Amino acid sequence: MIEVKCTGAETVSISKLKPLQGKLKKLSDANYHKLKREILETGFSEPISVWNDQGTYRILNGHQRLATLRK
């Protein structure tokens, strides 16, 4: 279980989040494992920032954290 240590204005299912930047950044295997370990050990201390674009939730900050959660 991942501890969430922050709150945001709204809670949205991760299935509704859409990347804003496309695939500009790649997460190497080493960085994926490092981020996964960090999330499991310390939880989330900052929410994934999104823009509600008329019902489409576009990710502004947190693309790599979301990719790690989905993997």
ZIZI-V38116 format. One line per field, one symbol per residue. phi: phi as a letter, one per 20 degrees, with the letter a starting at -180 (. if undefined). psi: psi as a letter, one per 30 degrees, with the letter a starting at -180 (. if undefined). A space follows every 10 residues. Layout:
phi = ???
psi = ???
//
This chain:
phi = .deddbccfb dcfffeedfe emdfdddfgf fgffffffff fdmedcffec deelndeefe bpgfffffff f
psi = kkkjgllafl kkkfffkkke fbhekkjlee eeeeeeeeee efakfklkkl kjihfkjkke kgeeeeeeee .
//
